Amino acid sequence: MACPKRNLGGRQYYCTVELALQVLGGKWKPIILWHLGCDGTLRFSELKRIMPNITQKMLTQQLRELETDDMVSRKVYPQVPPKVEYSLTELGRSVMPVLESLGAWGKQFEDIHRQEKHLALQTETNSPSTESVIQPTSIPNVV
């Protein structure tokens, strides 16, 4: 079933999953949202410290996009040096169950692949001359 092309706030998309991924997608946005949801209000430097692999430019860009989409609130205090705090909006808090489910799925993925690697190593150790095929286990639904 094909979805019609739609527009919302300058975004073009064919289905709501595509729209959701435009808002939440990428390497850093879910992680930023996760930390703000778990740790509460954070300053820019605190977010940078929690995510050492993100560049300052990328963190600034991602926070601006999340703010534009009303996922994150930015509060500036009139002082020198400037103090800026970021927190989740109500809309931002509404995505936390989705991120929790995503994290639970990631844990299952990790466990399955660690188990498969462990089994493969055992097989290699027990009979290095024979190759074995590890069958993937089924992943239960996480909701």
Wavefront OBJ file of the C-alpha trace (Angstrom):
o trace
v 0.000 0.000 0.000
v 1.572 3.274 -1.123
v 1.343 6.331 1.069
v 0.688 9.744 -0.487
v 3.375 12.392 -0.303
v 2.740 14.812 2.578
v 4.282 18.004 3.907
v 4.660 19.210 7.475
v 6.770 22.115 8.648
v 8.937 22.104 5.548
v 9.410 18.326 5.649
v 8.247 16.047 2.885
v 7.455 12.431 3.760
v 5.372 9.496 2.603
v 4.606 7.821 5.913
v 4.720 8.779 9.567
v 7.670 6.445 10.245
v 9.667 8.479 7.738
v 8.568 11.684 9.492
v 9.531 10.281 12.905
v 12.971 9.322 11.618
v 13.442 12.799 10.171
v 12.818 14.263 13.636
v 14.605 11.623 15.731
v 17.005 10.047 13.284
v 20.735 10.217 13.090
v 23.556 9.161 15.335
v 23.239 11.813 18.028
v 19.634 12.976 18.457
v 18.382 9.828 20.214
v 21.412 9.882 22.528
v 20.898 13.564 23.371
v 17.217 12.924 24.074
v 18.073 9.858 26.170
v 20.511 11.753 28.386
v 18.156 14.687 28.860
v 15.346 12.251 29.681
v 17.414 10.262 32.185
v 19.574 13.015 33.681
v 17.164 15.940 33.472
v 18.256 19.477 32.675
v 21.850 19.683 31.443
v 24.221 22.400 30.329
v 25.968 22.227 26.969
v 29.300 21.328 28.597
v 27.649 18.513 30.573
v 26.158 17.046 27.394
v 29.541 17.313 25.686
v 31.223 15.541 28.611
v 28.637 12.714 28.545
v 29.138 12.287 24.779
v 32.882 12.741 24.258
v 32.819 11.601 20.606
v 30.446 14.331 19.413
v 32.003 17.533 18.119
v 30.949 20.873 19.528
v 29.619 21.881 16.111
v 27.521 18.710 15.776
v 26.126 19.003 19.314
v 25.143 22.614 18.637
v 23.500 21.650 15.329
v 21.580 18.710 16.786
v 20.362 20.727 19.787
v 19.155 23.499 17.459
v 17.241 21.000 15.323
v 15.688 19.369 18.395
v 14.738 22.812 19.693
v 13.176 23.747 16.327
v 11.100 20.547 16.473
v 9.974 21.390 20.039
v 11.687 18.296 21.468
v 14.165 20.272 23.587
v 13.830 23.506 25.507
v 16.761 25.936 25.706
v 16.946 28.348 28.627
v 19.506 31.174 28.592
v 20.431 32.897 31.856
v 21.515 36.557 31.603
v 24.929 36.303 33.223
v 28.599 36.372 32.307
v 29.752 33.882 31.224
v 26.447 32.889 29.631
v 24.676 29.926 31.175
v 22.473 27.831 28.890
v 20.473 24.801 30.003
v 18.697 22.186 27.909
v 15.762 20.040 28.960
v 13.097 17.917 27.331
v 9.775 19.471 26.453
v 6.552 17.552 26.978
v 6.847 16.356 23.377
v 10.448 15.328 24.010
v 9.435 13.382 27.128
v 6.814 11.537 25.063
v 9.576 9.806 23.060
v 11.237 8.259 26.129
v 9.199 5.009 25.995
v 10.274 4.605 22.365
v 13.930 5.080 23.333
v 13.516 2.647 26.245
v 12.136 0.030 23.833
v 14.978 0.722 21.431
v 17.473 0.246 24.265
v 15.827 -3.050 25.290
v 16.040 -4.253 21.694
v 19.712 -3.209 21.581
v 20.375 -5.259 24.728
v 18.751 -8.326 23.133
v 20.795 -7.798 19.971
v 23.961 -7.539 22.064
v 23.124 -10.685 24.056
v 22.325 -12.740 20.948
v 25.509 -11.738 19.166
v 27.647 -12.311 22.247
v 26.067 -15.752 22.646
v 26.664 -16.585 18.984
v 30.280 -15.394 19.202
v 30.792 -17.448 22.372
v 29.332 -20.543 20.678
v 31.504 -19.978 17.626
v 34.620 -19.685 19.795
v 33.679 -22.889 21.665
v 33.210 -24.712 18.383
v 36.579 -23.493 17.076
v 38.283 -24.536 20.314
v 36.667 -27.990 20.406
v 37.148 -28.871 16.730
v 39.317 -26.409 14.830
v 39.235 -28.452 11.628
v 35.462 -28.415 11.155
v 33.371 -25.414 10.375
v 29.986 -25.022 11.967
v 27.091 -22.788 11.115
v 25.436 -20.976 13.994
v 21.712 -20.575 13.527
v 20.415 -17.188 14.702
v 17.956 -17.333 17.548
v 14.620 -15.630 17.273
v 14.245 -12.193 18.791
v 11.139 -11.863 20.961
v 8.959 -8.805 20.562
v 9.749 -6.002 23.003
v 6.989 -3.521 23.623
l 1 2 3 4 5 6 7 8 9 10 11 12 13 14 15 16 17 18 19 20 21 22 23 24 25 26 27 28 29 30 31 32 33 34 35 36 37 38 39 40 41 42 43 44 45 46 47 48 49 50 51 52 53 54 55 56 57 58 59 60 61 62 63 64 65 66 67 68 69 70 71 72 73 74 75 76 77 78 79 80 81 82 83 84 85 86 87 88 89 90 91 92 93 94 95 96 97 98 99 100 101 102 103 104 105 106 107 108 109 110 111 112 113 114 115 116 117 118 119 120 121 122 123 124 125 126 127 128 129 130 131 132 133 134 135 136 137 138 139 140 141 142 143
